[in-house]
Amino acid sequence: MTWFIDGSSQALHSFAVAHPWLTPVVVWVTAGFIVLCPVGFFLLWVWDRRLRPGVAALVGLGLTQWASHEMEKLTYRPRPFVAMHFTPLFPHVPNNSFPSSLTAFAAVAAVIGVLAWRRVGLVFVVGTVVVGFGCVYVGVHYASDVVVGAALGAVCAAVTWLVAGLPPVTGVLGALERRLPRRRRGSPPRVAATAAS
């Protein structure tokens, strides 16, 4: 199964080399979603004014970083451009390829975004797919690196979301939320309510 997935990675990169005009498009779209994920998440969080999504995301990112680092200790895998001796379509250091930390971080935003804001959060799911595709397209990751990275980020995000919803934690977050300045009259409704309608 891994051979099939990573064989498709090589085929995708071969397609990219044969169609160089597409590379700037893929790079810019991927970079756009890399920026959109954290910025969009922050703006939604500020608009929604609940602390749970922000706290769960920050802790989830930290947990994902730790888990990714531990996985790198267990398995070293040279990046595709190192193993197959080609120049990547986007510059990258020749360090460990497994797992894809960037995709894992995007998956944290995707999972918590969907749990917190339902349909609005699907934008981050699209962002995760685009980021993972871009990493494979330019030759800095295998597809299996991206799949494992996304799964890792999703699990870490789900764990931190559940922990942030436990009664002791929600009590603390609720007390902090009551201290925040109240929204002005006539301001937009909460994103969660809008997404659920």
C-alpha positions in Angstrom: 0.0 0.0 0.0 2.8 2.4 0.9 4.6 1.5 -2.3 1.4 2.4 -4.3 1.0 5.7 -2.5 4.6 6.7 -2.9 4.7 5.5 -6.5 1.9 8.0 -7.2 4.1 10.7 -5.5 6.8 10.0 -8.1 4.3 10.1 -10.9 2.9 13.4 -9.7 6.4 14.9 -9.5 7.2 13.7 -13.0 4.0 15.4 -14.2 5.2 18.6 -12.5 8.6 18.5 -14.2 6.9 18.0 -17.6 4.6 20.9 -17.0 6.8 23.7 -15.5 4.2 26.4 -16.1 2.0 24.9 -13.4 4.7 25.0 -10.7 4.3 28.7 -9.8 0.5 28.3 -9.6 0.8 25.3 -7.2 3.4 27.1 -5.1 1.4 30.3 -4.8 -1.9 28.6 -4.0 -0.2 26.4 -1.4 1.6 29.4 0.1 -1.8 31.2 0.2 -3.4 28.4 2.2 -0.4 28.2 4.5 -1.1 31.8 5.4 -4.9 31.5 5.3 -5.0 28.7 7.8 -3.5 30.5 10.9 -4.8 34.0 9.9 -8.3 32.8 9.1 -8.5 30.6 12.2 -7.4 33.6 14.4 -10.0 35.9 12.8 -12.8 33.4 13.3 -11.7 32.8 16.9 -11.7 36.6 17.6 -15.2 36.9 16.0 -16.6 33.9 17.8 -15.1 35.0 21.2 -15.0 31.5 22.6 -11.7 30.5 24.2 -12.1 26.8 23.6 -11.1 26.7 19.9 -8.1 28.9 20.4 -6.9 27.1 23.5 -7.4 23.7 21.9 -5.6 24.8 18.7 -2.6 26.2 20.6 -2.2 23.1 22.7 -2.9 20.9 19.7 -0.1 22.5 17.8 2.3 22.0 20.7 1.2 18.4 21.0 1.6 17.8 17.3 5.0 19.4 17.3 6.1 17.1 20.1 4.6 14.0 18.5 6.1 14.8 15.1 9.5 15.2 16.7 9.2 11.9 18.5 8.2 10.1 15.3 11.2 11.7 13.5 13.5 10.1 16.2 12.0 6.6 15.4 12.1 6.8 11.6 14.5 8.6 9.3 13.4 8.9 5.7 15.3 11.0 3.2 13.2 13.4 1.2 12.2 12.4 -2.3 14.6 14.9 -3.9 17.4 13.4 -1.9 16.5 9.7 -2.5 15.8 10.2 -6.2 18.5 12.8 -6.8 16.6 15.7 -8.3 16.3 19.4 -7.6 13.0 20.1 -5.7 10.7 22.6 -7.4 10.7 24.6 -4.1 13.9 25.0 -2.1 14.1 22.9 1.1 16.7 21.6 3.5 17.5 17.8 3.1 16.3 16.8 6.5 13.8 14.0 7.6 10.8 13.7 5.3 8.6 11.7 7.7 6.0 12.9 8.7 4.9 16.1 7.1 4.8 18.6 10.0 3.3 21.4 7.8 0.4 19.2 6.8 0.0 18.1 10.5 -0.3 21.7 11.6 -2.9 22.4 8.9 -4.8 19.4 10.0 -5.0 20.8 13.6 -6.7 23.9 12.3 -9.0 21.8 10.0 -10.3 19.5 12.8 -10.8 22.1 15.4 -12.3 24.5 12.8 -14.9 21.9 11.8 -15.7 21.0 15.4 -16.0 24.6 16.4 -17.6 26.2 13.3 -19.0 23.3 11.3 -19.3 24.2 7.6 -17.2 27.3 7.9 -14.4 25.1 9.2 -14.4 23.1 6.0 -12.2 25.9 4.5 -9.4 24.6 6.6 -10.0 21.0 5.4 -9.5 22.3 1.9 -6.4 24.1 3.0 -4.9 20.9 4.5 -5.5 19.0 1.2 -3.9 21.8 -0.8 -0.9 22.1 1.5 -0.4 18.3 1.4 -0.7 18.2 -2.4 1.7 21.1 -2.8 4.3 19.4 -0.6 4.2 16.3 -2.8 4.0 18.2 -6.1 7.2 20.1 -5.5 9.1 16.9 -4.4 9.8 17.7 -0.7 7.4 14.9 0.7 6.1 11.6 -0.2 2.3 11.2 -0.2 2.6 8.8 2.8 4.4 11.6 4.7 1.4 13.8 4.1 -1.2 11.2 5.0 0.5 10.3 8.3 1.1 14.0 9.1 -2.6 14.8 8.5 -3.7 11.9 10.6 -1.2 12.9 13.4 -2.5 16.5 13.4 -6.1 15.3 13.4 -5.7 13.0 16.4 -3.8 15.6 18.4 -6.5 18.2 17.6 -9.3 15.9 18.5 -7.6 15.1 21.9 -7.1 18.7 22.8 -10.6 19.6 21.7 -12.1 16.9 24.0 -9.8 17.9 26.9 -10.8 21.6 26.5 -14.4 20.5 26.8 -14.1 18.7 30.1 -16.0 20.4 33.0 -13.0 21.7 35.0 -11.5 23.3 31.9 -14.8 24.7 30.5 -15.4 26.3 34.0 -12.1 28.1 33.8 -12.6 29.1 30.2 -16.1 30.3 30.9 -14.9 32.5 33.8 -12.2 34.0 31.5 -14.8 34.6 28.7 -17.0 36.6 31.1 -14.1 38.9 31.7 -13.7 39.7 28.0 -15.3 42.9 26.7 -18.8 42.3 25.5 -19.7 42.5 21.8 -21.3 45.8 20.8 -25.0 45.8 20.1 -25.7 45.1 16.4 -22.5 43.2 15.8 -22.5 40.0 13.8 -23.8 36.8 15.5 -21.5 34.1 16.7 -19.9 32.1 13.9 -21.0 28.8 15.6 -24.6 29.8 15.4 -24.3 31.0 11.8 -22.6 27.8 10.7 -25.1 25.6 12.5 -28.1 27.3 10.8 
